[in-house]
Amino acid sequence: MLTFKIAEFNDLPEIVRIYNQTISTRMATADLDPISVESRYEWFEQHQPTNFHFG
């Protein structure tokens, strides 16, 4: 059985590590250069459940 959890700020380095692994294949992203954890702070904050806006 799969379980899911809401990502926490301390998960961000691992999220970025996994994302950066996809760059060389270009199958999941069009990015050409690795991103930094710091460059994803605002993105991460904007995608937290308390910041979702529907409709």
Protein Blocks (a to p, Z undefined) as FASTA:
>chain_A
ZZdddddfklmmmmmmmmmmmmmnommbcbfbdcdfklmmmmmmmmgfklpceZZ
